[in-house]
Amino acid sequence: MGANADGEPVDTEEAIMRATYRALCKHGYANLTMQAIADEFDKTKGVLHYHYDTKEALLVAFLEYLLSAFEQNIAVEGRGDPDERLEALIDTLLFGPPERGTFDHWELTTAMLEVRTEAPHNDEFCRQLSRNYETVEATVIAIVEEGIEQGVFRDVDPEQVATLLLASINGGRIYQVTLERDDIAEITRASLDAILREWLYRSGSTGDTH
C-alpha cells in the first residue's frame, strides 16, 4: 500500500490505476507496456501480473476506473433550476469541475483520448465508452425534460439537444488537447451559448442571459 500526495494510504488496486494513468500520459497508448507501468509503481512488475494477467486486462480495468473518475468530475448537484444545472454541466464537461478532482481535467481528457482511439478495435473499450456516453446523455436529457415541463425550455427534442451538446463538447475537448491553440474550448462554449439561446432557452431563463 502506497500513499497519495496528501500522505493518505492508497490500496494496491488504486496505486496500480494511478501508475497506469501516469504511464499512459507519459508514453501514450501505443508505447504503453507493463514495465512502463511498473516504473510508475512502488512495487514490482510481478505485483501487476498478480492482479492482471495481461496488459489488455489491466487496461480494461483502467478504462472503467477512468470513466468512473470522469463521471465523478462531471457530477452536477440536483439542486437549482434546470437551466442553471444545464449551464453548470456544460461548463464542467468542457472545463472540468469547479474544484479539481482526482485528476487534472485536461490530462484526463488526453488519457481518455488515448484509450478512445482503440475502441473501434476493442469490443470491451467500445462497450464501456458507450455506457459512459449513455450515462451523460441521460443526465442531459433528464435536465432538458425537466426544463420543458417547467416552461424554462422550449418544446424541443431532448435527445437532439443531448446529441448536439455532447458532440460539440467532445469535439471542443479533443481539439483543445490536439491543436497548437488554447482557445478552442472557450470558442466552443460561446458557440453553444448562441445556439442554445436561439433554440432552447425561453426569454428570461438563466441561459438566455448567460
N, C-alpha and C positions, 0 to 999 in steps of 0.2 A: 504494500500500500504506500503510495506516494503522498504528496501534499500539493495543494494548489498555490496560487500566488499569495493568498492570504494566510498560508500556513495550515490550512484545514486539510484533514486527511482525504485522500481520493482513493476509492477502491480500484482494484486491478482492471475491471472492465472499463471504468471511466478513464483510467490512465491510458489504456490501450486506445480508446476512441480519441482522446486528445493528442496522443502521439501520432495517430493516423492523420488527424487533421493537420498537424504541423508538417508532417512529411508530405502530404498532398499539396499543401500551399507552397512548399519549398521545391518539390520535384515535378509536380504535375502528375496527371494520371498515367501517362504513357511510361514514365520513368519510375513509377512507384513500385518498390519492392518490399518484401518482408524485412529485409535488412535495413532499408531506409527508415522503416517504421521503428524497428528495434533501436536504431541510433537516436531516436527521439524519446526513448522509453528508458526508465531507470532499472529495467530488468532485461534478461537475455532474450534472444530470438526464440529460444526454446519455450519460454513462457507464452509467447504469441502463438506458437504452434500447439501448445497445450489447450489453449482456448479456441483456436480456429485452425482447422486442418489445412486450409488453403487461403491464399490471398483473396480469392473470389468470395469465400465465406465471410472473411473479415470485412470486405468492402460492402457486402450486402447488409451486415450488421451496422457498419459505419453509416451507410445511407439512411437507414432507419433512425439512427442517432442524430444525423444532420437534420433530417426533416422534423424530428421532434424539437430540436433546438430552434429551427426556423419557425415552427408553429407557436412556440413559446414567445419568440421575439415579436411576432405579429399579433399576439393576443390583444383584443380590444375589449375593455370592460363593457358590460351590458347596460351600463347606466348612460343617461343622456339621450337626446333626441336622435332619430335615425340619421339625419343629415350630419350631425356632429360626429356620430360614430363612423359614418362612411368617410368623412374627411380624415379622421384620425387613422382609419385603416389604410387609406391611400398613402398618407404620409409615412406610416410605419412600413408598409410594403416597399416603398421607394427608398426611404432614407434610414430605415431601422427604427427601433424603439426609442422613445424619448430618453430613457435611461439605458445605458449599454447593457446588453445581455451577456450570455456566456462568451460569445464570440463577437468580434468586430463585424459590423454589418457587411462591409464590402469584402472583407476576407471570406466571410461565409458565402457571399454571392459568388465569389471566384471559385471556392471549393465546390459549390453545388454545380456551377457551370462545367467544371472538370468532369463531374460524375454524369451530368445530363448528356454529354456528348457520347457516352457509352450506352445510353438507354435504347437506341434503335437496335442494338446488338445483344442486349441483355434483358431477358423477359422479367427477371426479378426487379431490376432497376426500373423498368418501364411500369411495372405494377405499383411499386412504391411511389414513384413520381406521380402516377395517375391518382393514387389515393390522396396524396398531398394536394394536388390541384383541386380535386373534388371537395376536400375539406375547406379550402379557402373559397372556392366558388360558392359552396353552400352558405358560408358566412356572408358573402356579398349579397347573395340572393335573399337571404333572410332579412338583412337590413333594408334592402330595396322594397321588399314586400311590406314590411312594417311601415316604411315611409309612405308608400302608396295608400295604405289603409288609413294613415293619419292625415292624409292630404298634404303632406310635405313634398312629395314627389309626384310628378305627372304619371299618368297611367301608361307606363311603358312595359316592355317585356323584361322582367328581372334577369333572366338568363342572358339576354343580349347585353345588358349593362355589365354583368359579371364578365362575359367573354371579352368585351371591349376593354374594360379596366385591366383585367389580368394580362391580356396580350400586350397592351400598351406598357404596363408596368414592367413586365418581363423583358420586353424589348429595351426599355429605358435602362434597366439594370445591366443587361448584357452589354449594351453599347458603353455604358459608364465605365465598365471594367476592361473593355477590349479596345477602346479607341484612345488616341492621344488628346482627349478632351475631358474636362471635368464638369461640364455644364449640361450634359445630356439629361440627367435625372431632373434637374431644375426645369429644363425646357419641356420635358415630358409632363411634369406637374402642371405647368402653366397651360399647356395644350389641353390636358384633361379638365382643368378648371373651365376653360372656354366651352368645351363640348358639353360638359355637364350642366352648365348654366343654361344653355340653349335647349338641351334635350331632357334633362331630368328634374332639375330644381324648379319648384314653383317660386314665384316672386315673394321675397321676404324671408325665405329659408336661410339658414347659415351658409349653405353652399352658394346661394345666389349672391351673397355679399362677400364671398371669400376673396 
